[in-house]
Amino acid sequence: QVQLVESGGGLVQAGGSLRLSCAASGINFSLHTMGWYRQAPGTQRELVASISSGGSTNYADSVKGRFTISRDNAKNTVYLQMHSLKPEDTAVYYCNAKRPAINRNIWGQGTQVTVFS
């Protein structure tokens, strides 16, 4: 069964940190580009960070220097370490796995991150 399961969201004070995890199953994880997206109420889903199968990373300008994406292919897991959180980081965070060669694009169920000031 192809599945992405996020964890690690929660309520945190501004300036704090959280680490999100996304465990994948049913896919050849190491061959996929993994990404974290977020969607706040009334807004479109946006890319936060991505990491390719080769380990290249990409970040939204709004999170550069504060967030770090990483992957552990042995554990089929991708992480998003978030520091210096701001209220505007409040959103549902979604894990994504892409492998264009087989037309795969799958999403997790999302995890809520709420940052209060």
Protein Blocks (a to p, Z undefined) as FASTA:
>chain_A
ZZdddehiacddehiacddddddehiafklpccddddddehiacddfbdcdfkopacddf
klgokaccdddfklopacdddehiafklgccdddddddfknopacddebjaddddZZ
